[in-house]
């Protein structure tokens, strides 16, 4: 008999109460040779910080949208944001750079690939790395970051 898919459960251990709840849950996990349950214990991953997000939009993306010309034209911040997500988001889950469950691409029923990944799925370290890629891109085009006229 096939068992139902086991739902993901997260416990943040702050006191003895949560530790007991984890022990209780582990004690009732199904045993399954074909689809074993994975138990991972680690420190909580930090999401990107709001000041990182502001730095990206009010800083890097704004400067690039105002200063980078490709094929004789500029592009707005939203277009650059989409471009950079496709170009620089990690291709696969990486527990240092992305939150659990991260996927960059999804596939439609006809096989077309669409961007599923988001900067909201990056950790603090992942978002810092992502911003470095954007700044490096801008530097290649001679962008003067932080220059306000």
N, C-alpha and C positions, 0 to 999 in steps of 0.2 A: 504494500500500500504506500503510495506517495504522500508525503506530508505536505502541508501548506507551506508557502514561503514564510520563513521566520522574520518578523518585523525587526527593523533596526531599533535598538534601545540604547540610549545614552544616559550615563549617570555622571554627575559632577560631584566628586567626593569633597564635602565640606565638613562633615561630621560623622560620628559613629552611625547615625541613622542611615545615611546613604551607603556606607560600607556594608551594613547589614542587608540593605535592599539588593546590593550587587551579589552578595553571597547567596541570598535567597533565589535570585534570578538564575545564577549559574547552576545552582542545585537542581533546577527544573528544566534545564536546556535539553532538547531532544538529542539523542545520540544517533548519528547517521553516517555510515561509511561512504555513501555516495555524495552526500551534500553536507559535510561537517560544518558545524557552527564555528565561526572564528571569533575569538575573544581577544581584544587589543586593549592594553592598559598603557596610557601615556598622559602627559600633561595636556591640558586643554589648549587647542590651537587658537591663537589670537587672530581675529579678522583684521583686515586693513583698518587703518585709523582714518577718522574723518579729515584730519589735517592732511593726510596723504592724498585723499580724494580731491580736496581743495587745491593742493599743490598741482595736481595733474590738470584740473580744469582751468583754474585761474592763472596757472603758470605755463607749464609745458605746452598744453594743447592750444592755449590762446596765442602764445608766442609763435608756435609753428604755423597756426592758421593765418597769422598776419605776415609772416616773413618768408614762408616757403612757397616758391612758384614751381609748379611742374607743368610742362606743356603750356607755358605762358599764362597760367592762372593759379589762383589760390583756392583752397578748400576750407569750409567751415570746421569748427572744432568737433562737431558730431561726426563728420565724415572722416576726419583724422582718427577719432576715437575708434570707429569701426575698423578702419585700416590697421591700426596698431593692435587691436584685439586679434585680428586674423593673423597678423605677422608675428606678434610677440607673446601672446598667451602660451603657457606651456602646452605641449602637445598631449601630455598624459598626466595623470594624477601623480603628484610628488608631495609627500607628507610635509616637507619643509616649505613648499611654495603654494600649495593649494589645499583647500578644505576637503574633507572626506566627501566622496561622491562627485568630485569634479570630473567633467567631461568637456572637452573643447568642441567636438563635432558631434552632430546627430545626423542620421540618414533618414530621408523621407522614403515613403513606400516605393517611389519610382527610382530610388537609388541616389538621388541628388543629395549632396552634402551641404549642411547648413551649420552656421556657427551657433553653438549652444553655450559655450563658455562665456564667463562674465568676470570682470574685475572684482565683483563682489565675492567671488569664490576664491580670492587670493588671500593668503595669510599676510601678516605685516611684512615678513621677509620677502614673500612672493611679490607683493605690491612694490616694495623698494626695488627689487630686481627688475620688474616690469617698467617702472619709471626710468631706471638707468638706461634701458633699451631705447626708450622714447627720447631721452636727452642725447644719447649717442647718435640717434638718427638725425635729430635737429642740428647737432654740431656738424655733421657731415654736409649740411646745407648752409652752414654759416649762421645759424640762428643765434642771436644775442639774447639769451634768456634773462628775464627780469628787466629788460630795457623798456621803460614806459615813457612815451613821448608827451 
